[in-house]
Amino acid sequence: MNTPNAKNYKNIQLSASIDENTSNIESILAQTADLLLNPFLIGGVKCNLVCFEGMVSTQVITNLILRPLSDLSLNMKNSNSTEIFSHIDCHMLMTIDKSYSADYGDLLKRLMNGFAVLLIDGVATAFSFGVQGFAARNIAEPSSEGNLSGARDGFVETLFSNMSLVRRRMKSPLLKFELFSVAKTSNTDVILAYMTDRVPLELVNKIKKQLQGMELESILGSGYIEPYLNDTKLSVFSGVSVTERPDVFCAKILEGRIGLLIDGSPFSIMLPYLFIENFQTLDDYNFRPYYTTIIRWIRYAAFFLAVFLPALYTAVTVFHPELFNHYFIMTLAAAEELTPLPLAVETLFVLFAFEIIREAGLRLPKSVGGAVSIVGGLLIGDAAVSAGIISKPLLLACALSFTASFVIPSLNQSITALRFISVIAGGIAGLYGVALAGAVILINICSLESYGAPVMSPLSPFTPKSMRDVLTRIGFKRMATGNTAIEGLKGVNLS
């Protein structure tokens, strides 16, 4: 048998000798400080209980493992290895999550997932007991997706806690979770969640193949996986959607999507992705339909203002002043006359300064983050205007654009890039440049697909039945008669 080491241990079988197994485990783990070895005797047979410090619950392992094994050592004084193994296997429950490990790969994987492993001399199979007790963040309200009248719980970094949040809402045998590991060094656990009657098996297999084919050493967040699942090439728009709300996750699962939960990340990934999801929130389905319709139109308007308002101001002021009345154009001219920079450059400077302030407020500790907003407001809102570096009308247009982008936080990255692009186009060619930029953006997003589903569905291609939850929201009595956003994926072309 090959001697296992840190690179080739995964498929090597355990030995019947407990001393050899213990030595190999220590060798593979390079005698790491958090490895705990607890040798003891049962009826004269050498045993060893192995675990990682901080990964198991001391109370659980004491009550369910150590005490029963201590009693067993008193009752089986003249037993051999096979009898002890058989007695534990057939007559002792120990923990609900009890399994077997026959090779070093499976044994070490379970150790690193918070299991306690029992080695018995003379037996080439080890028991694995689920006694996890590692530190985890308590379930709390999501920080990036606020709501007024929905649930207050959000995903956390613990994978099985997230699974329970979904299962508690979806008590259906059709909901399936598939667990497997990805990333060759970290062996991060991920879970695919989907409704077996609403998702084609070919789509599930395709996503699993993409995940298992990733050449990543570790996965420390959902952003590591997104590029491998993103079908949208040469676009500022992502091909996947991300949520940390279990209720949103369940809603998408019911629409025929596939959800991906990642161990260590509170953000889940949903596939396929639709652009209209960015303008829908959980509160839309808790408010009255007429109010939801108004708010949804405000979000669409906010997206337009966030992307194009600075560009339109620049284009109209420089190239098309005749669109303003005489009083307004004279006011703008007087304001811009005192600034030293060309208007397009001035606009880019203001937007760049806003991005610096936002990034600083995001990265600094919360105790001093508020001070950044105050200093930034004084710097741009008062000092820069008083010094004649920027004009008040431009500052107003950029501030309104920046504020509007907060209405659609999921599109923040795309809006930031498109805002700069549209300003450059407007500064070069006026309204024609802005119109061209808007046409290119529209053509680009209409051409995108996410696993065979058009990203702009149901607007393009137009599906009248699914429009009931796009520009407006109908009542639940009518909505219950069929899907609204996506009509299922049974016929999706996976090529």
C-alpha positions in Angstrom: 0.0 0.0 0.0 1.2 3.5 -0.9 2.2 5.7 2.1 -0.4 8.5 2.1 0.8 12.1 2.1 -0.9 15.5 1.7 -1.2 15.1 -2.1 -2.1 11.5 -2.7 -4.2 10.5 0.4 -7.7 10.7 -1.0 -8.1 7.2 -2.5 -5.8 5.2 -0.2 -7.7 2.7 2.0 -7.5 2.6 5.8 -5.3 0.0 7.4 -6.4 -2.5 10.0 -3.7 -1.3 12.3 -4.7 1.6 14.4 -1.1 2.7 14.9 -0.6 2.9 11.2 -3.8 4.9 10.7 -3.0 7.3 13.5 0.5 7.8 12.1 -0.7 8.4 8.6 -3.3 10.9 9.8 -0.7 12.9 11.7 1.7 12.7 8.7 -1.0 13.9 6.2 -1.9 16.8 8.5 1.7 17.6 9.3 0.8 17.3 13.1 -1.3 20.4 12.9 -2.0 22.0 16.3 -5.8 21.7 16.1 -5.8 17.9 15.7 -7.0 16.1 18.8 -6.2 12.4 19.3 -7.9 10.6 22.2 -6.6 7.0 22.6 -8.3 4.6 25.0 -9.1 0.9 25.4 -12.4 -1.1 25.0 -12.0 -4.6 26.4 -8.3 -4.5 25.8 -8.7 -3.3 22.2 -6.9 -0.1 21.3 -9.2 2.7 20.0 -8.8 6.3 19.1 -11.3 9.1 18.9 -10.1 11.8 16.5 -11.5 15.3 15.9 -10.5 18.9 15.3 -10.5 21.3 18.1 -13.1 24.0 17.7 -15.0 22.0 15.1 -17.0 19.8 17.5 -19.4 20.5 20.3 -17.8 19.6 23.7 -21.2 19.0 25.3 -22.5 16.8 22.4 -19.4 14.7 22.1 -19.3 14.1 25.9 -22.9 13.1 26.3 -23.3 11.1 23.0 -19.9 9.7 22.4 -17.5 9.7 25.3 -20.0 8.4 28.0 -21.4 5.6 25.9 -17.9 4.4 24.9 -16.8 4.6 28.6 -19.8 2.3 29.6 -19.0 0.0 26.7 -15.4 -0.4 27.8 -16.7 -1.7 31.1 -19.2 -4.1 29.6 -17.1 -5.7 26.9 -13.9 -6.6 28.7 -13.1 -9.8 26.8 -14.3 -8.8 23.3 -12.3 -8.7 20.1 -12.2 -5.9 17.5 -14.9 -7.4 15.3 -17.4 -7.8 18.2 -16.8 -4.2 19.4 -17.3 -2.8 15.8 -20.5 -4.9 15.3 -21.9 -3.9 18.7 -21.4 -0.2 18.1 -22.8 -0.6 14.6 -25.9 -2.6 15.5 -26.7 -1.7 19.1 -25.5 1.9 19.6 -27.1 4.9 17.9 -24.6 7.5 19.3 -25.6 10.3 16.9 -28.2 10.7 14.2 -25.5 11.4 11.6 -23.4 8.2 11.8 -21.5 7.0 8.8 -18.4 5.0 7.8 -15.1 6.0 6.3 -13.0 3.4 4.5 -10.3 5.7 3.0 -8.3 8.7 4.1 -10.0 11.0 1.7 -13.4 10.5 3.2 -12.1 10.3 6.7 -10.3 13.7 6.5 -13.2 15.4 4.8 -15.5 14.4 7.6 -13.0 15.5 10.2 -12.8 18.9 8.6 -16.6 19.1 8.5 -16.9 18.8 12.3 -17.2 15.0 12.6 -15.6 12.9 15.3 -13.9 9.7 13.9 -13.6 6.5 15.9 -10.7 4.2 14.9 -10.7 0.6 16.2 -7.6 -1.6 16.1 -8.0 -4.6 13.8 -10.8 -2.9 11.7 -10.1 -1.1 8.4 -13.2 1.0 8.6 -13.8 4.0 10.9 -17.0 5.4 12.4 -17.8 9.0 11.7 -20.2 10.8 14.1 -21.7 14.2 13.4 -21.1 16.3 16.5 -20.5 19.7 14.8 -20.1 22.6 17.2 -18.0 25.2 15.3 -18.8 28.9 15.8 -21.5 30.3 13.5 -23.2 33.7 13.1 -26.8 33.8 14.3 -29.6 34.1 11.7 -30.4 37.8 11.3 -32.1 40.2 8.9 -30.3 40.5 5.5 -28.1 43.6 5.3 -28.3 44.1 1.5 -32.0 43.4 0.9 -34.2 45.3 3.3 -38.0 45.0 3.4 -40.9 46.5 5.3 -43.4 43.6 5.7 -41.6 40.4 4.8 -39.6 37.8 6.8 -36.6 39.1 8.9 -34.3 36.0 8.5 -31.5 35.8 6.0 -28.9 33.2 4.9 -25.8 32.8 7.0 -22.4 31.3 6.4 -23.4 27.8 7.6 -24.6 25.6 4.7 -26.9 23.3 6.6 -28.6 26.2 8.5 -29.3 27.7 5.1 -30.8 24.4 3.9 -33.1 24.4 6.9 -34.3 27.9 6.2 -35.4 26.8 2.7 -36.9 23.5 3.8 -38.9 25.2 6.5 -40.7 27.2 3.8 -40.8 24.5 1.1 -42.3 21.4 2.8 -42.5 19.5 -0.5 -40.9 16.2 -1.5 -40.3 17.7 -4.9 -37.7 20.0 -3.5 -34.3 18.3 -3.9 -30.9 19.2 -2.5 -27.7 17.9 -4.1 -24.5 18.2 -2.1 -21.1 17.9 -3.6 -17.6 19.5 -3.2 -15.8 21.8 -5.5 -12.4 23.5 -5.5 -9.4 21.2 -5.4 -7.8 22.6 -2.2 -10.6 23.9 0.0 -13.1 21.2 -1.0 -15.9 23.6 -0.4 -19.4 22.1 -0.1 -22.1 23.5 -2.4 -25.7 22.5 -2.7 -27.9 22.6 -5.8 -31.6 23.2 -4.9 -34.4 22.7 -7.4 -37.9 21.4 -7.9 -37.7 18.1 -9.7 -40.9 18.6 -11.6 -40.0 22.1 -12.9 -36.3 21.9 -13.9 -35.0 19.7 -16.8 -32.4 17.2 -15.7 -30.2 18.2 -18.6 -29.9 21.7 -17.1 -29.0 20.4 -13.7 -26.3 18.1 -15.1 -24.9 21.0 -17.2 -24.5 23.2 -14.1 -23.0 20.4 -12.1 -20.5 19.7 -14.8 -19.5 23.4 -15.0 -19.1 23.5 -11.2 -17.0 20.3 -11.0 -14.9 21.5 -13.9 -13.8 24.8 -12.2 -10.1 25.1 -11.8 -10.2 26.9 -8.5 -8.1 26.1 -5.4 -10.7 27.7 -3.0 -14.1 29.3 -2.9 -14.4 32.1 -0.4 -17.6 33.7 -1.8 -20.2 33.6 -4.5 -18.1 35.8 -6.7 -15.6 33.0 -7.2 -18.2 30.9 -8.9 -20.2 33.5 -10.8 -17.8 33.8 -13.8 -18.0 30.0 -14.4 -21.8 30.1 -14.5 -22.1 33.4 -16.4 -23.3 32.9 -20.0 -23.3 36.6 -20.7 -20.0 37.4 -22.5 -18.9 40.9 -23.4 -21.6 42.6 -21.3 -21.6 44.7 -18.1 -24.7 42.8 -17.0 -24.3 39.6 -15.0 -25.8 36.3 -16.1 -26.7 35.2 -12.6 -28.7 36.7 -9.8 -27.7 36.7 -6.1 -29.8 36.9 -3.0 -29.4 36.4 0.7 -33.1 36.1 1.4 -34.6 32.5 1.9 -38.1 33.7 0.8 -36.7 35.2 -2.4 -34.8 31.9 -2.9 -37.9 29.9 -2.5 -39.9 32.1 -4.9 -37.3 31.6 -7.6 -37.2 27.9 -7.0 -41.0 27.8 -7.5 -40.6 29.5 -10.9 -38.4 26.7 -12.2 -35.0 28.1 -11.3 -31.9 26.4 -9.8 -30.5 27.7 -6.6 -26.9 27.3 -5.4 -26.0 27.5 -1.7 -22.3 27.8 -0.9 -20.7 26.9 2.4 -19.2 29.9 4.0 -21.2 32.5 2.0 -24.6 34.0 2.9 -25.2 34.9 -0.7 -27.0 32.3 -2.8 -26.9 32.1 -6.6 -30.1 31.7 -8.8 -30.1 30.4 -12.4 -31.4 31.3 -15.0 -31.4 35.0 -14.6 -33.9 37.6 -15.8 -33.2 41.3 -16.0 -36.7 42.3 -14.6 -35.7 40.6 -11.3 -33.7 43.7 -10.4 -36.9 45.8 -10.2 -38.9 43.3 -8.1 -38.7 43.1 -4.3 -40.4 41.0 -1.7 -42.5 44.0 -0.6 -44.1 44.1 -4.1 -46.1 41.1 -3.1 -47.0 42.3 0.3 -48.4 45.7 -0.9 -51.6 46.4 -2.8 -51.2 46.0 -6.5 -51.8 49.6 -7.4 -49.1 50.8 -5.0 -46.7 48.1 -6.2 -47.3 49.4 -9.8 -46.4 52.9 -8.8 -43.2 51.9 -7.0 -42.2 49.6 -9.8 -42.4 52.4 -12.3 -40.4 54.6 -10.0 -37.6 51.9 -10.0 -37.6 51.9 -13.8 -37.4 55.7 -13.9 -34.6 55.6 -11.3 -32.6 53.2 -13.5 -32.9 55.6 -16.4 -31.9 58.6 -14.3 -29.0 56.7 -12.7 -27.5 55.8 -16.1 -28.4 58.7 -18.4 -29.1 61.9 -16.4 -25.4 63.2 -16.2 -24.9 62.3 -19.8 -28.1 64.1 -20.9 -27.2 67.2 -18.9 -23.8 67.2 -20.5 -25.1 66.6 -24.0 -27.9 69.1 -23.9 -25.9 71.9 -22.3 -22.9 71.6 -24.7 -24.5 70.5 -28.0 -28.3 71.3 -27.8 -28.8 74.4 -25.6 -31.9 75.3 -27.8 -33.8 72.6 -25.9 -33.9 74.8 -22.8 -35.9 78.1 -22.4 -34.0 81.4 -22.4 -34.0 81.9 -18.6 -32.8 78.4 -17.9 -30.0 78.4 -20.5 -28.8 81.7 -19.2 -28.7 80.3 -15.6 -26.7 77.3 -16.8 -24.3 79.4 -18.8 -23.7 81.7 -15.9 -23.0 78.7 -13.6 -20.7 76.9 -16.1 -18.8 80.1 -17.1 -16.9 80.2 -13.8 -15.7 76.5 -14.0 -12.2 75.9 -15.5 -12.9 72.5 -17.0 -14.9 71.3 -20.0 -18.3 70.1 -19.0 -17.7 66.5 -19.9 -14.5 66.4 -17.9 -16.2 68.2 -15.1 -19.0 65.6 -15.0 -16.5 62.7 -15.0 -14.6 64.4 -12.2 -17.8 64.7 -10.0 -18.8 61.1 -10.7 -15.3 59.9 -9.9 -15.4 61.9 -6.6 -18.8 60.4 -5.7 -17.4 56.9 -6.3 -14.4 57.6 -4.0 -16.7 58.8 -1.2 -18.9 55.7 -1.5 -16.0 53.3 -1.5 -14.4 55.0 1.5 -17.7 54.9 3.4 -18.1 51.2 2.5 -14.6 50.0 3.5 -14.1 52.1 6.7 -15.4 50.8 10.1 -19.0 51.8 10.8 -17.9 54.0 13.7 -16.1 56.4 11.3 -18.1 55.7 8.1 -20.6 58.4 8.8 -17.8 61.0 9.1 -16.8 60.2 5.5 -20.2 61.2 4.3 -20.1 64.5 6.2 -16.6 65.3 4.9 -17.5 64.3 1.4 -20.6 66.4 1.4 -18.7 69.4 2.6 -15.9 68.7 0.1 -18.1 68.3 -3.0 -21.2 70.2 -2.0 -19.7 73.3 -0.6 -16.0 73.7 -1.0 -15.8 72.6 -4.7 -18.7 74.8 -5.7 -17.4 77.8 -3.7 -14.0 77.4 -5.3 -15.5 77.4 -8.8 -14.3 73.9 -9.7 -17.8 72.5 -10.4 -21.2 74.1 -11.0 -24.3 73.7 -8.8 -26.6 72.4 -11.7 -24.1 69.7 -12.6 -23.7 68.8 -8.9 -27.5 68.5 -8.6 -27.7 66.3 -11.7 -24.9 64.0 -10.6 -26.3 63.7 -7.0 -29.7 62.8 -8.3 -28.2 60.2 -10.6 -26.2 58.8 -7.7 -29.1 58.7 -5.4 -31.3 57.0 -8.0 -28.7 54.2 -8.3 -29.4 53.3 -4.7 -33.0 52.3 -5.6 -31.6 49.2 -7.6 -28.7 48.0 -5.5 -28.4 44.7 -7.5 -27.4 46.7 -10.6 -24.9 49.0 -8.9 -21.9 47.6 -10.8 -23.6 47.8 -14.2 -25.0 51.3 -13.5 -21.6 52.7 -12.5 -19.9 51.4 -15.7 -22.8 52.5 -17.9 -22.9 56.0 -16.3 -19.3 56.7 -17.3 -19.8 55.3 -20.8 -22.9 57.4 -21.4 -21.2 60.6 -20.2 -18.3 60.0 -22.5 -20.7 59.3 -25.4 -22.7 62.4 -24.6 -19.6 64.6 -24.3 -18.3 63.5 -27.7 -21.5 63.4 -29.8 -24.3 65.0 -27.8 -27.7 63.5 -27.8 -26.8 61.4 -30.7 -24.0 59.8 -28.7 -26.3 59.2 -25.8 -28.9 57.6 -28.1 -26.3 55.4 -29.7 -25.0 54.3 -26.3 -28.6 53.5 -25.2 -29.2 51.5 -28.4 -26.0 49.5 -27.9 -27.0 48.8 -24.3 -30.4 47.7 -25.3 -29.2 45.5 -28.1 -26.6 44.0 -25.8 -29.0 43.1 -23.1 -31.6 41.8 -25.5 -29.0 39.4 -27.1 -28.1 37.8 -23.7 -29.2 34.4 -22.6 -28.9 32.6 -19.3 -28.9 28.9 -19.8 -31.2 29.1 -22.8 -33.6 31.6 -21.2 -33.5 35.2 -22.8 -32.4 37.6 -20.1 -35.0 40.2 -21.2 -37.8 37.7 -21.0 -40.8 38.3 -21.1 -40.2 41.6 -22.8 -38.0 40.1 -25.5 -39.3 37.8 -26.8 -42.6 39.3 -25.8 -44.8 36.9 -23.8 -48.2 38.6 -23.0 -49.2 36.1 -20.2 -46.0 36.8 -18.3 -46.3 40.6 -18.4 -48.7 40.5 -15.5 -45.7 40.9 -13.1 -43.4 43.1 -15.1 -44.7 46.7 -15.6 -47.6 46.1 -13.2 -48.5 43.5 -10.6 -51.9 41.8 -10.7 -53.7 40.4 -7.7 -52.8 37.0 -6.3 -56.1 35.5 -7.3 -55.3 36.1 -10.9 -51.6 35.5 -10.5 -52.2 32.0 -9.1 -53.5 30.8 -12.4 -50.0 30.5 -13.9 -46.4 31.6 -13.8 -45.7 35.3 -14.3 -42.1 35.9 -14.9 -41.0 32.7 -16.7 -43.2 30.0 -18.1 -41.0 27.1 -16.9 -37.8 25.7 -18.4 -39.0 22.4 -19.7 -38.4 23.5 -23.3 -35.2 25.5 -22.8 -32.5 25.0 -25.5 -29.4 24.0 -23.6 -27.0 24.2 -26.5 
